Amino acid sequence: MRTVPGCDSCDTKNKIIRPLITNIQRYSLQDGPGIRTTIFLKGCSLRCPWCHNPETQRTLPEVNYNVENCSGCAKCAEHCPTGATYIEGEGTDSFLRFDRTKCTGCGECVRVCLTGARELIGQSLTIDEIVKEAVADRLFFLNSGGGITISGGDPLYFPHFSIELAKRLKNEHVHLAVETAAFCQWTYLEQLVEYIDLFLIDIKTMDAAKYKKHIKGELGVILKNLENLLEKKASVRVRLPIIPGFNDSLSDYEAFVNYLGQLRGKIASVDILTFHSYGEKKYQFLGREDYQYRSVPNMTYKPIKVLVDMLTEAGFLPGVSLTVGGLIGVNT
C-alpha cells in the first residue's frame, strides 16, 4: 500500500530536506491575487499526464537540451565527466549524442555550451537566499494586493522545508499562498494554516479509481485534507484543471458541481483552468517521450461553458467566486 507523502516523511528525525528550486518567477498573475512572486520547488508525488511543468516533477537536477540551438561544437562531450554526452561515429558521419541515463546533472555541459542549447534545471538555494529574492518586489505586492506563492512540483512533497519557508516569509509581512494537490499527511497542512493566507488546491477528477490509475494519488486523502482546511477556517480556492478526454465529460462536470456545491460559502472560489499545450516543448527539451497530449490544441472557452453555467446555477458568482483561467486580479 502506498504511503502518503511528503518526500521527507520517511525521515523519522524530521530533518529538513532542502529541495532544488527551478524558478523564482516574478510578476505572476495566476498564482493568487495581485502581482506575485512564485517559488517553484522541484519534486512532486503525483504524475499528471498533462503536467505543464514537467521539470518540477523529479527531485534531482536535470539538463534541458534544445537541439535546435546546438552548434555541434562538441565542447559538452569534451567536458562531460560521465560520458553522458558523447560523439558517435567519425568525420562527416559523426553525431552528438546525449544518454540521459548517465547524466548526473553536474552542469559541466551547461557551463561550456556556447549557444545556450543546454540549461541546468534545479538550483540549490538556502532559505535565506530564497526569502531575499522573493521579497524583492514587496512594493508591487503592496500596490496590487499581491504577495508570494510557494508552488512546485508540490511544496507538500517537502513538508518540513515548506513549513520553515512559510514561517520565514510570513515574518516578512507579505500575503502568502501555497499551491498544492493536498496529497500529503494532514499534520503538515495543519501546521501551515498558521502562516498561509490562501491555499490553492487542485481537484483533478472526482473519480477515485481514475485518480489513482492516471495521477498516482488517493482522492480520498485530498478531499479529506481540503475539508479539514475548511473546518480550520482556512481560505481555499479550488482549482479545476479541465483536460480533453480526461475530465471534460458531462458526468465529470456533474461530479465536480455536486461536490463543490456542498462547499459553497466555505471555499473562496472555484478556478477553472483549461488545458494548454505550453509544456509540450519542455518534455522535448528534457528528452521525455511520455507526454500524452502532444499536438492536442489549447482548450477554448466553448467546451467549458457548460461547466461555468452549472457552477453558476449552483450559486458560484462568475468573476467573484468563479473564474476561468485563475486570474484573480487585484484585491482592494
Secondary structure, DSSP 8 states (H G I E B T S, - for coil): ------GGGG-TT-------EEEEEEEESSSSSSSEEEEEES--S---TT-S-GGGTSSS-EEEE-GGG-----HHHHH-SSSSEEEESSGGG-EEEE-GGG-----HHHHH-SSS-EEEE-B---HHHHHHHHGGGHHHHHHHT-EEEEESS-GGGSHHHHHHHHHHHHTTT-EEEEEE---S-HHHHHHHTTT-SEEEEE---S-HHHIIIII-S-HHHHHHHHHHHHHTT--EEEEEEE-TTTS-SHHHHHHHHHHHHTTBTTBSEEEEEE---TTHHHHHHTT----TTTT-----SGGGHHHHHHHHHTT--BTTTEEESS------
